[in-house]
Amino acid sequence: MSSVRLMDYEPIVGAQTLEELYLLAEGLRERKIKMVNSTAVGGGVAEILSRLVPLLNELGVSTQWEVIKGGEDFFEVTKKIHNALHGEQLSLTPRMKEVFLEVNRENLRNTNFDQDVVVIHDPQPIAYIEMRDRTQAKWVWRCHIDISNPNEEVWEFLKGYVEKYDVALFSSPRFSKRLPIPQFLFFPSIDPLSDKNRELEPEFIDQVLERLHIPRDKPIITQISRFDRLKDPIGVIKAYRMTKRYIDCQLVLAGGGASDDPEGEAVLSEARNEAEGDPDIHILLLPPTSSLEINALQRASSIILQKSIREGFGLTVSEALWKKKPVIGSAVGGIPAQIIPKFTGALVYSIEGAAYQIRYLLSHPEVAKKLGEYGHEFVKEEFLITRNLRRYLLLFHVLSHPGERIIFL
C-alpha cells in the first residue's frame, strides 16, 4: 500500500481541493466500505484501488479491499466473458456458468459483509450480489469495461445480477445500458505521486533505457499495455512499419500480465513473431513492480500510442498526457474522454490513420509539444486520484441518504 499522505497532493491540486475532501469525509466517519475485484496486481483496477483505499482510510472512511480467489478454469471463463462484453462471439455453456457461479459462492462462504457499502468491480465477482438480502449494505457495481456493444447472451446473463444492485458506475456515457437502477459516470484516475507518474531525474531515465537496451539515437514510439489482442499489438507494429518507410524511428511495446488474464503469453508470442528480424522493435515483458521503468519509457518517448480495438478507459493515455507527451489513441471506449482531437492528442480509426498521425507529429514537434502541454492540464482537471476520491465520497453520501435530494457545492 502507498505511504503517500493526502497532504502530499497539495502542491499539485491546491489546498482548497483537499479541504473539500476532508469536509466531505466528515459525515462518513462511521461508515464502512468494502471493495472487491479480481486481482491484486496487474491491470488498471488493482492499480487504482492500491492508491484509493489508503486515502479513504486516511480520511477516516474505513475501507477494506478484498480480491476474489479462483483457479485457472475460472479465469479462463471470466476472460471469455470479458472479451464477449467487448463484442466477441461466445455461447455460455452450462459448465461455464457453473464454474463462474461456484467460485463466486465459494468466496462468499469466506467473506463477511458487515459494511455499509459494498463496491464490486467488474464481472468476476458480480454474483456476490446474491448476499444482498442477508446484509444491510448498499451494493454498487463498478464496471470498468466497454459494454457499449456486448455479446447479447453474455450481457443478459450478467444483467440479471446487475439489476439487483443499488447503483451502477460506468467510465463513459456510451457504456450505460437500459437498467432499472441509477447509473453514475465515474472516470478512473491516475496518481501523480505514484512511481508510474512522478517526476524522474534524467539520469535515471538514461539508466533505464541503457538497461533495457533501447538507444536514444532516433525517436521512440511507445505503447504501454497488457499483451492482449484488444490492445492490438500487431496493429501497432504495422503502423510503426508504415511510418518507418518515411521517418527512421523505433518502437517499444512494453507491458505485463494480470493474474486473471490467461491469454497474455499467446499474445506476447504473436507480437514477437510479428517483430522478428527488426532490431528497432523492442518488446518488453515487465514484472508488476516495473512502475518506474514504465514511467521512464514514457518520459523518453516522442509519441505514446494506445491503439486499442476495444477499451474500458485506457489510463495509459492519461499517464502519458500527465507527462506532457503527445498521444495517439483509437476512438474507442473511454479514450475519446481523454483525447480531444487537435487539443490533447489525436484520435484514429485504423492502422493507416495511426501511421499518418505518427508521421505528422514526428514532423511537427512544435504541435506535439503543444498537445502534451494542453493534455497535462486536462488530466490535472479531470483524471487525478483526488477527483476520483471526491466522486466516491459523494456517492457514499448519496447512498447514505436514499430518497433525499442532496446538493454538494
Contacts in CASP RR format, 6 or more apart in sequence:
PFRMAT RR
TARGET T0000
AUTHOR 0000-0000-0000
METHOD contacts of the structure
MODEL  1
MSSVRLMDYEPIVGAQTLEELYLLAEGLRERKIKMVNSTAVGGGVAEILS
RLVPLLNELGVSTQWEVIKGGEDFFEVTKKIHNALHGEQLSLTPRMKEVF
LEVNRENLRNTNFDQDVVVIHDPQPIAYIEMRDRTQAKWVWRCHIDISNP
NEEVWEFLKGYVEKYDVALFSSPRFSKRLPIPQFLFFPSIDPLSDKNREL
EPEFIDQVLERLHIPRDKPIITQISRFDRLKDPIGVIKAYRMTKRYIDCQ
LVLAGGGASDDPEGEAVLSEARNEAEGDPDIHILLLPPTSSLEINALQRA
SSIILQKSIREGFGLTVSEALWKKKPVIGSAVGGIPAQIIPKFTGALVYS
IEGAAYQIRYLLSHPEVAKKLGEYGHEFVKEEFLITRNLRRYLLLFHVLS
HPGERIIFL
1 50 0 8 1.000
1 53 0 8 1.000
1 54 0 8 1.000
2 50 0 8 1.000
2 51 0 8 1.000
2 54 0 8 1.000
2 55 0 8 1.000
2 191 0 8 1.000
2 194 0 8 1.000
4 51 0 8 1.000
4 54 0 8 1.000
4 191 0 8 1.000
4 193 0 8 1.000
4 194 0 8 1.000
5 58 0 8 1.000
6 18 0 8 1.000
6 21 0 8 1.000
6 55 0 8 1.000
6 58 0 8 1.000
6 59 0 8 1.000
7 18 0 8 1.000
8 193 0 8 1.000
9 17 0 8 1.000
9 18 0 8 1.000
9 192 0 8 1.000
9 193 0 8 1.000
9 384 0 8 1.000
9 385 0 8 1.000
9 386 0 8 1.000
10 18 0 8 1.000
12 192 0 8 1.000
12 193 0 8 1.000
12 380 0 8 1.000
12 384 0 8 1.000
13 380 0 8 1.000
13 384 0 8 1.000
13 386 0 8 1.000
17 386 0 8 1.000
17 390 0 8 1.000
18 386 0 8 1.000
20 390 0 8 1.000
21 59 0 8 1.000
21 386 0 8 1.000
21 389 0 8 1.000
21 390 0 8 1.000
21 393 0 8 1.000
22 59 0 8 1.000
24 390 0 8 1.000
24 393 0 8 1.000
24 394 0 8 1.000
24 397 0 8 1.000
24 408 0 8 1.000
25 59 0 8 1.000
25 60 0 8 1.000
25 61 0 8 1.000
25 393 0 8 1.000
27 397 0 8 1.000
28 59 0 8 1.000
28 60 0 8 1.000
28 61 0 8 1.000
28 393 0 8 1.000
28 396 0 8 1.000
28 397 0 8 1.000
28 400 0 8 1.000
29 60 0 8 1.000
29 61 0 8 1.000
31 61 0 8 1.000
31 62 0 8 1.000
31 116 0 8 1.000
31 117 0 8 1.000
31 396 0 8 1.000
31 400 0 8 1.000
32 62 0 8 1.000
32 63 0 8 1.000
32 64 0 8 1.000
32 114 0 8 1.000
32 115 0 8 1.000
32 116 0 8 1.000
32 117 0 8 1.000
33 56 0 8 1.000
33 61 0 8 1.000
33 62 0 8 1.000
33 63 0 8 1.000
33 64 0 8 1.000
33 115 0 8 1.000
33 116 0 8 1.000
33 117 0 8 1.000
33 118 0 8 1.000
33 119 0 8 1.000
33 396 0 8 1.000
34 63 0 8 1.000
34 64 0 8 1.000
34 65 0 8 1.000
34 66 0 8 1.000
34 113 0 8 1.000
34 115 0 8 1.000
34 117 0 8 1.000
34 118 0 8 1.000
34 119 0 8 1.000
34 137 0 8 1.000
35 49 0 8 1.000
35 52 0 8 1.000
35 53 0 8 1.000
35 63 0 8 1.000
35 64 0 8 1.000
35 65 0 8 1.000
35 66 0 8 1.000
35 119 0 8 1.000
35 121 0 8 1.000
36 65 0 8 1.000
36 66 0 8 1.000
36 67 0 8 1.000
36 68 0 8 1.000
36 118 0 8 1.000
36 119 0 8 1.000
36 120 0 8 1.000
36 121 0 8 1.000
36 125 0 8 1.000
36 128 0 8 1.000
37 45 0 8 1.000
37 46 0 8 1.000
37 49 0 8 1.000
37 65 0 8 1.000
37 67 0 8 1.000
37 68 0 8 1.000
37 120 0 8 1.000
37 121 0 8 1.000
37 122 0 8 1.000
37 124 0 8 1.000
37 125 0 8 1.000
38 45 0 8 1.000
38 67 0 8 1.000
38 68 0 8 1.000
38 75 0 8 1.000
38 78 0 8 1.000
38 121 0 8 1.000
38 122 0 8 1.000
38 124 0 8 1.000
38 125 0 8 1.000
38 259 0 8 1.000
38 260 0 8 1.000
39 45 0 8 1.000
39 46 0 8 1.000
39 67 0 8 1.000
39 258 0 8 1.000
39 259 0 8 1.000
39 260 0 8 1.000
40 46 0 8 1.000
40 50 0 8 1.000
40 67 0 8 1.000
40 259 0 8 1.000
41 258 0 8 1.000
41 259 0 8 1.000
41 288 0 8 1.000
42 226 0 8 1.000
42 256 0 8 1.000
42 257 0 8 1.000
42 258 0 8 1.000
42 259 0 8 1.000
42 288 0 8 1.000
43 226 0 8 1.000
43 257 0 8 1.000
43 258 0 8 1.000
44 144 0 8 1.000
44 188 0 8 1.000
44 315 0 8 1.000
45 121 0 8 1.000
45 122 0 8 1.000
45 144 0 8 1.000
46 258 0 8 1.000
47 194 0 8 1.000
47 196 0 8 1.000
47 315 0 8 1.000
48 188 0 8 1.000
48 189 0 8 1.000
48 315 0 8 1.000
48 385 0 8 1.000
48 388 0 8 1.000
49 65 0 8 1.000
49 121 0 8 1.000
51 191 0 8 1.000
51 194 0 8 1.000
51 385 0 8 1.000
52 189 0 8 1.000
52 385 0 8 1.000
52 388 0 8 1.000
52 389 0 8 1.000
52 392 0 8 1.000
53 63 0 8 1.000
53 64 0 8 1.000
53 65 0 8 1.000
55 385 0 8 1.000
55 389 0 8 1.000
56 63 0 8 1.000
56 389 0 8 1.000
56 392 0 8 1.000
57 63 0 8 1.000
59 389 0 8 1.000
59 393 0 8 1.000
61 393 0 8 1.000
61 396 0 8 1.000
64 115 0 8 1.000
66 111 0 8 1.000
68 103 0 8 1.000
68 104 0 8 1.000
68 107 0 8 1.000
68 124 0 8 1.000
68 125 0 8 1.000
69 103 0 8 1.000
69 107 0 8 1.000
70 103 0 8 1.000
70 107 0 8 1.000
71 103 0 8 1.000
72 262 0 8 1.000
73 99 0 8 1.000
74 99 0 8 1.000
74 100 0 8 1.000
74 103 0 8 1.000
75 259 0 8 1.000
75 260 0 8 1.000
75 261 0 8 1.000
75 262 0 8 1.000
76 262 0 8 1.000
77 96 0 8 1.000
77 99 0 8 1.000
77 100 0 8 1.000
78 100 0 8 1.000
78 123 0 8 1.000
78 124 0 8 1.000
78 260 0 8 1.000
79 260 0 8 1.000
79 261 0 8 1.000
79 262 0 8 1.000
79 263 0 8 1.000
80 90 0 8 1.000
80 96 0 8 1.000
81 90 0 8 1.000
81 92 0 8 1.000
81 100 0 8 1.000
81 123 0 8 1.000
81 154 0 8 1.000
81 158 0 8 1.000
82 122 0 8 1.000
82 123 0 8 1.000
82 145 0 8 1.000
83 90 0 8 1.000
83 230 0 8 1.000
84 90 0 8 1.000
84 150 0 8 1.000
84 151 0 8 1.000
84 153 0 8 1.000
84 154 0 8 1.000
85 123 0 8 1.000
85 145 0 8 1.000
85 146 0 8 1.000
85 147 0 8 1.000
85 150 0 8 1.000
85 151 0 8 1.000
85 154 0 8 1.000
85 155 0 8 1.000
85 158 0 8 1.000
86 145 0 8 1.000
86 146 0 8 1.000
86 150 0 8 1.000
86 230 0 8 1.000
86 309 0 8 1.000
86 310 0 8 1.000
87 149 0 8 1.000
87 150 0 8 1.000
87 151 0 8 1.000
87 310 0 8 1.000
88 151 0 8 1.000
89 151 0 8 1.000
90 151 0 8 1.000
90 153 0 8 1.000
90 154 0 8 1.000
91 153 0 8 1.000
92 153 0 8 1.000
92 154 0 8 1.000
92 157 0 8 1.000
97 157 0 8 1.000
100 127 0 8 1.000
101 127 0 8 1.000
104 125 0 8 1.000
104 126 0 8 1.000
104 127 0 8 1.000
104 128 0 8 1.000
104 130 0 8 1.000
105 127 0 8 1.000
105 130 0 8 1.000
107 125 0 8 1.000
107 128 0 8 1.000
108 128 0 8 1.000
108 130 0 8 1.000
108 131 0 8 1.000
111 128 0 8 1.000
111 131 0 8 1.000
113 131 0 8 1.000
113 134 0 8 1.000
113 135 0 8 1.000
113 137 0 8 1.000
114 135 0 8 1.000
115 135 0 8 1.000
115 137 0 8 1.000
116 136 0 8 1.000
116 137 0 8 1.000
116 138 0 8 1.000
116 396 0 8 1.000
116 399 0 8 1.000
116 400 0 8 1.000
117 137 0 8 1.000
117 138 0 8 1.000
117 139 0 8 1.000
117 140 0 8 1.000
117 396 0 8 1.000
117 399 0 8 1.000
118 128 0 8 1.000
118 135 0 8 1.000
118 137 0 8 1.000
118 138 0 8 1.000
118 139 0 8 1.000
118 140 0 8 1.000
119 140 0 8 1.000
119 142 0 8 1.000
120 126 0 8 1.000
120 128 0 8 1.000
120 129 0 8 1.000
120 139 0 8 1.000
120 140 0 8 1.000
120 141 0 8 1.000
120 142 0 8 1.000
120 165 0 8 1.000
121 142 0 8 1.000
121 144 0 8 1.000
122 142 0 8 1.000
122 143 0 8 1.000
122 144 0 8 1.000
122 145 0 8 1.000
123 145 0 8 1.000
123 158 0 8 1.000
124 260 0 8 1.000
126 141 0 8 1.000
126 158 0 8 1.000
126 161 0 8 1.000
126 162 0 8 1.000
127 161 0 8 1.000
129 139 0 8 1.000
129 141 0 8 1.000
129 161 0 8 1.000
129 164 0 8 1.000
129 165 0 8 1.000
132 139 0 8 1.000
132 164 0 8 1.000
138 166 0 8 1.000
138 167 0 8 1.000
138 399 0 8 1.000
138 402 0 8 1.000
139 164 0 8 1.000
139 165 0 8 1.000
139 166 0 8 1.000
140 165 0 8 1.000
140 166 0 8 1.000
140 167 0 8 1.000
140 168 0 8 1.000
140 169 0 8 1.000
140 395 0 8 1.000
140 399 0 8 1.000
141 161 0 8 1.000
141 162 0 8 1.000
141 165 0 8 1.000
141 167 0 8 1.000
141 168 0 8 1.000
141 169 0 8 1.000
142 168 0 8 1.000
142 169 0 8 1.000
142 186 0 8 1.000
143 168 0 8 1.000
143 169 0 8 1.000
143 170 0 8 1.000
143 171 0 8 1.000
143 175 0 8 1.000
144 171 0 8 1.000
144 188 0 8 1.000
144 312 0 8 1.000
144 313 0 8 1.000
145 175 0 8 1.000
145 312 0 8 1.000
146 171 0 8 1.000
146 172 0 8 1.000
146 174 0 8 1.000
146 175 0 8 1.000
146 310 0 8 1.000
146 311 0 8 1.000
146 312 0 8 1.000
146 332 0 8 1.000
146 333 0 8 1.000
146 334 0 8 1.000
147 155 0 8 1.000
147 170 0 8 1.000
147 175 0 8 1.000
147 177 0 8 1.000
148 172 0 8 1.000
148 174 0 8 1.000
148 175 0 8 1.000
148 333 0 8 1.000
155 177 0 8 1.000
159 177 0 8 1.000
159 179 0 8 1.000
162 168 0 8 1.000
162 177 0 8 1.000
162 179 0 8 1.000
162 181 0 8 1.000
163 179 0 8 1.000
163 180 0 8 1.000
163 181 0 8 1.000
165 181 0 8 1.000
166 181 0 8 1.000
166 182 0 8 1.000
166 399 0 8 1.000
167 181 0 8 1.000
167 182 0 8 1.000
167 183 0 8 1.000
167 184 0 8 1.000
167 395 0 8 1.000
167 399 0 8 1.000
168 179 0 8 1.000
168 181 0 8 1.000
168 182 0 8 1.000
168 183 0 8 1.000
168 184 0 8 1.000
169 183 0 8 1.000
169 184 0 8 1.000
169 185 0 8 1.000
169 186 0 8 1.000
169 395 0 8 1.000
170 176 0 8 1.000
170 183 0 8 1.000
170 184 0 8 1.000
170 185 0 8 1.000
170 186 0 8 1.000
171 185 0 8 1.000
171 186 0 8 1.000
171 187 0 8 1.000
171 188 0 8 1.000
171 312 0 8 1.000
171 313 0 8 1.000
171 333 0 8 1.000
171 334 0 8 1.000
171 337 0 8 1.000
172 185 0 8 1.000
172 312 0 8 1.000
172 313 0 8 1.000
172 333 0 8 1.000
172 334 0 8 1.000
172 337 0 8 1.000
173 185 0 8 1.000
174 333 0 8 1.000
175 312 0 8 1.000
175 333 0 8 1.000
176 183 0 8 1.000
177 183 0 8 1.000
184 391 0 8 1.000
184 395 0 8 1.000
186 388 0 8 1.000
186 391 0 8 1.000
186 395 0 8 1.000
187 313 0 8 1.000
187 337 0 8 1.000
187 382 0 8 1.000
187 383 0 8 1.000
187 387 0 8 1.000
187 388 0 8 1.000
187 391 0 8 1.000
188 313 0 8 1.000
188 314 0 8 1.000
188 315 0 8 1.000
188 383 0 8 1.000
188 388 0 8 1.000
189 315 0 8 1.000
189 318 0 8 1.000
189 383 0 8 1.000
189 384 0 8 1.000
189 385 0 8 1.000
189 387 0 8 1.000
189 388 0 8 1.000
190 196 0 8 1.000
190 197 0 8 1.000
190 315 0 8 1.000
190 318 0 8 1.000
190 319 0 8 1.000
190 322 0 8 1.000
190 379 0 8 1.000
190 383 0 8 1.000
190 384 0 8 1.000
190 385 0 8 1.000
191 197 0 8 1.000
191 384 0 8 1.000
191 385 0 8 1.000
192 198 0 8 1.000
192 322 0 8 1.000
192 384 0 8 1.000
192 385 0 8 1.000
194 291 0 8 1.000
195 291 0 8 1.000
195 292 0 8 1.000
195 295 0 8 1.000
196 291 0 8 1.000
196 292 0 8 1.000
196 294 0 8 1.000
196 295 0 8 1.000
196 319 0 8 1.000
197 295 0 8 1.000
197 319 0 8 1.000
197 322 0 8 1.000
197 323 0 8 1.000
198 295 0 8 1.000
200 292 0 8 1.000
200 295 0 8 1.000
200 296 0 8 1.000
200 299 0 8 1.000
204 292 0 8 1.000
204 296 0 8 1.000
205 296 0 8 1.000
205 299 0 8 1.000
205 300 0 8 1.000
206 216 0 8 1.000
208 292 0 8 1.000
208 293 0 8 1.000
208 296 0 8 1.000
208 297 0 8 1.000
208 300 0 8 1.000
209 215 0 8 1.000
209 216 0 8 1.000
209 296 0 8 1.000
209 297 0 8 1.000
209 300 0 8 1.000
212 282 0 8 1.000
212 284 0 8 1.000
212 293 0 8 1.000
212 297 0 8 1.000
213 282 0 8 1.000
214 220 0 8 1.000
214 250 0 8 1.000
214 252 0 8 1.000
214 282 0 8 1.000
214 297 0 8 1.000
214 300 0 8 1.000
215 250 0 8 1.000
216 300 0 8 1.000
218 248 0 8 1.000
218 249 0 8 1.000
218 250 0 8 1.000
218 280 0 8 1.000
219 247 0 8 1.000
219 248 0 8 1.000
219 249 0 8 1.000
219 250 0 8 1.000
219 302 0 8 1.000
219 303 0 8 1.000
219 362 0 8 1.000
220 249 0 8 1.000
220 250 0 8 1.000
220 251 0 8 1.000
220 252 0 8 1.000
220 297 0 8 1.000
220 300 0 8 1.000
220 301 0 8 1.000
220 302 0 8 1.000
221 240 0 8 1.000
221 243 0 8 1.000
221 249 0 8 1.000
221 250 0 8 1.000
221 251 0 8 1.000
221 252 0 8 1.000
221 301 0 8 1.000
221 302 0 8 1.000
221 303 0 8 1.000
221 305 0 8 1.000
221 358 0 8 1.000
222 251 0 8 1.000
222 252 0 8 1.000
222 253 0 8 1.000
222 254 0 8 1.000
222 297 0 8 1.000
222 298 0 8 1.000
222 301 0 8 1.000
222 303 0 8 1.000
222 304 0 8 1.000
222 305 0 8 1.000
223 231 0 8 1.000
223 233 0 8 1.000
223 236 0 8 1.000
223 252 0 8 1.000
223 253 0 8 1.000
223 254 0 8 1.000
223 304 0 8 1.000
223 305 0 8 1.000
223 306 0 8 1.000
223 307 0 8 1.000
223 316 0 8 1.000
224 254 0 8 1.000
224 255 0 8 1.000
224 294 0 8 1.000
224 297 0 8 1.000
224 298 0 8 1.000
224 304 0 8 1.000
224 316 0 8 1.000
224 319 0 8 1.000
224 320 0 8 1.000
225 231 0 8 1.000
225 233 0 8 1.000
225 255 0 8 1.000
225 306 0 8 1.000
225 308 0 8 1.000
225 316 0 8 1.000
226 255 0 8 1.000
226 256 0 8 1.000
226 257 0 8 1.000
226 258 0 8 1.000
226 261 0 8 1.000
226 264 0 8 1.000
227 233 0 8 1.000
227 255 0 8 1.000
227 256 0 8 1.000
227 257 0 8 1.000
227 264 0 8 1.000
227 265 0 8 1.000
227 267 0 8 1.000
227 268 0 8 1.000
227 271 0 8 1.000
227 285 0 8 1.000
228 261 0 8 1.000
228 263 0 8 1.000
228 264 0 8 1.000
228 267 0 8 1.000
229 263 0 8 1.000
229 267 0 8 1.000
229 309 0 8 1.000
230 308 0 8 1.000
230 309 0 8 1.000
230 310 0 8 1.000
230 311 0 8 1.000
231 306 0 8 1.000
231 307 0 8 1.000
231 308 0 8 1.000
231 309 0 8 1.000
232 307 0 8 1.000
232 308 0 8 1.000
232 309 0 8 1.000
232 330 0 8 1.000
233 253 0 8 1.000
233 267 0 8 1.000
233 270 0 8 1.000
233 271 0 8 1.000
233 274 0 8 1.000
234 270 0 8 1.000
234 271 0 8 1.000
234 274 0 8 1.000
235 307 0 8 1.000
235 351 0 8 1.000
235 354 0 8 1.000
236 251 0 8 1.000
236 253 0 8 1.000
236 305 0 8 1.000
236 307 0 8 1.000
236 354 0 8 1.000
237 251 0 8 1.000
237 253 0 8 1.000
237 271 0 8 1.000
237 274 0 8 1.000
237 275 0 8 1.000
237 281 0 8 1.000
238 351 0 8 1.000
238 355 0 8 1.000
239 305 0 8 1.000
239 307 0 8 1.000
239 351 0 8 1.000
239 352 0 8 1.000
239 353 0 8 1.000
239 354 0 8 1.000
239 355 0 8 1.000
239 358 0 8 1.000
240 249 0 8 1.000
240 251 0 8 1.000
240 281 0 8 1.000
240 355 0 8 1.000
240 358 0 8 1.000
241 278 0 8 1.000
242 351 0 8 1.000
242 352 0 8 1.000
242 355 0 8 1.000
243 249 0 8 1.000
243 355 0 8 1.000
243 358 0 8 1.000
243 359 0 8 1.000
243 362 0 8 1.000
244 280 0 8 1.000
246 359 0 8 1.000
247 358 0 8 1.000
247 359 0 8 1.000
247 362 0 8 1.000
247 363 0 8 1.000
249 280 0 8 1.000
249 302 0 8 1.000
249 358 0 8 1.000
249 362 0 8 1.000
250 280 0 8 1.000
250 281 0 8 1.000
250 282 0 8 1.000
251 275 0 8 1.000
251 280 0 8 1.000
251 281 0 8 1.000
251 282 0 8 1.000
252 282 0 8 1.000
252 284 0 8 1.000
252 297 0 8 1.000
252 301 0 8 1.000
253 271 0 8 1.000
253 275 0 8 1.000
253 281 0 8 1.000
253 282 0 8 1.000
253 283 0 8 1.000
253 284 0 8 1.000
254 282 0 8 1.000
254 283 0 8 1.000
254 284 0 8 1.000
254 286 0 8 1.000
254 293 0 8 1.000
254 294 0 8 1.000
254 297 0 8 1.000
255 284 0 8 1.000
255 285 0 8 1.000
255 286 0 8 1.000
255 290 0 8 1.000
255 294 0 8 1.000
256 285 0 8 1.000
256 286 0 8 1.000
256 287 0 8 1.000
256 288 0 8 1.000
256 290 0 8 1.000
257 264 0 8 1.000
257 285 0 8 1.000
257 288 0 8 1.000
268 283 0 8 1.000
268 285 0 8 1.000
271 283 0 8 1.000
272 283 0 8 1.000
275 281 0 8 1.000
275 283 0 8 1.000
286 293 0 8 1.000
286 294 0 8 1.000
295 323 0 8 1.000
298 304 0 8 1.000
298 319 0 8 1.000
298 320 0 8 1.000
298 323 0 8 1.000
298 325 0 8 1.000
299 323 0 8 1.000
299 325 0 8 1.000
301 320 0 8 1.000
301 325 0 8 1.000
302 326 0 8 1.000
302 361 0 8 1.000
302 362 0 8 1.000
302 368 0 8 1.000
303 325 0 8 1.000
303 326 0 8 1.000
303 327 0 8 1.000
303 328 0 8 1.000
303 358 0 8 1.000
303 361 0 8 1.000
303 362 0 8 1.000
303 368 0 8 1.000
304 316 0 8 1.000
304 317 0 8 1.000
304 320 0 8 1.000
304 325 0 8 1.000
304 326 0 8 1.000
304 327 0 8 1.000
304 328 0 8 1.000
305 327 0 8 1.000
305 328 0 8 1.000
305 329 0 8 1.000
305 354 0 8 1.000
305 358 0 8 1.000
306 314 0 8 1.000
306 316 0 8 1.000
306 317 0 8 1.000
306 320 0 8 1.000
306 327 0 8 1.000
306 328 0 8 1.000
306 329 0 8 1.000
306 330 0 8 1.000
306 335 0 8 1.000
307 328 0 8 1.000
307 329 0 8 1.000
307 330 0 8 1.000
307 348 0 8 1.000
307 351 0 8 1.000
307 354 0 8 1.000
308 314 0 8 1.000
308 329 0 8 1.000
308 330 0 8 1.000
308 332 0 8 1.000
308 333 0 8 1.000
308 335 0 8 1.000
309 330 0 8 1.000
309 332 0 8 1.000
310 332 0 8 1.000
310 333 0 8 1.000
311 330 0 8 1.000
311 332 0 8 1.000
311 333 0 8 1.000
311 334 0 8 1.000
311 335 0 8 1.000
312 333 0 8 1.000
312 334 0 8 1.000
313 333 0 8 1.000
313 334 0 8 1.000
313 335 0 8 1.000
313 337 0 8 1.000
313 338 0 8 1.000
314 333 0 8 1.000
314 334 0 8 1.000
314 335 0 8 1.000
314 338 0 8 1.000
315 383 0 8 1.000
317 327 0 8 1.000
317 329 0 8 1.000
317 335 0 8 1.000
317 338 0 8 1.000
317 339 0 8 1.000
318 338 0 8 1.000
318 379 0 8 1.000
318 383 0 8 1.000
320 327 0 8 1.000
321 327 0 8 1.000
321 338 0 8 1.000
321 344 0 8 1.000
321 345 0 8 1.000
321 372 0 8 1.000
321 375 0 8 1.000
321 376 0 8 1.000
321 378 0 8 1.000
321 379 0 8 1.000
322 376 0 8 1.000
322 379 0 8 1.000
322 380 0 8 1.000
323 376 0 8 1.000
324 369 0 8 1.000
324 372 0 8 1.000
324 373 0 8 1.000
324 375 0 8 1.000
324 376 0 8 1.000
325 372 0 8 1.000
326 345 0 8 1.000
326 346 0 8 1.000
326 361 0 8 1.000
326 367 0 8 1.000
326 368 0 8 1.000
326 369 0 8 1.000
326 371 0 8 1.000
326 372 0 8 1.000
327 338 0 8 1.000
327 339 0 8 1.000
327 344 0 8 1.000
327 345 0 8 1.000
327 346 0 8 1.000
327 371 0 8 1.000
327 372 0 8 1.000
328 345 0 8 1.000
328 346 0 8 1.000
328 348 0 8 1.000
328 354 0 8 1.000
328 357 0 8 1.000
328 358 0 8 1.000
328 361 0 8 1.000
329 335 0 8 1.000
329 339 0 8 1.000
329 345 0 8 1.000
329 346 0 8 1.000
329 347 0 8 1.000
329 348 0 8 1.000
329 354 0 8 1.000
330 347 0 8 1.000
330 348 0 8 1.000
330 349 0 8 1.000
330 354 0 8 1.000
331 347 0 8 1.000
331 348 0 8 1.000
331 349 0 8 1.000
335 347 0 8 1.000
336 347 0 8 1.000
338 344 0 8 1.000
338 378 0 8 1.000
338 379 0 8 1.000
338 383 0 8 1.000
339 345 0 8 1.000
339 346 0 8 1.000
339 347 0 8 1.000
340 378 0 8 1.000
341 347 0 8 1.000
342 371 0 8 1.000
343 371 0 8 1.000
343 374 0 8 1.000
343 375 0 8 1.000
343 378 0 8 1.000
344 371 0 8 1.000
344 372 0 8 1.000
344 374 0 8 1.000
344 375 0 8 1.000
344 378 0 8 1.000
345 371 0 8 1.000
345 372 0 8 1.000
345 375 0 8 1.000
346 357 0 8 1.000
346 360 0 8 1.000
346 361 0 8 1.000
346 371 0 8 1.000
348 354 0 8 1.000
348 356 0 8 1.000
348 357 0 8 1.000
360 367 0 8 1.000
361 367 0 8 1.000
361 368 0 8 1.000
361 371 0 8 1.000
362 368 0 8 1.000
394 408 0 8 1.000
397 406 0 8 1.000
397 408 0 8 1.000
398 406 0 8 1.000
END
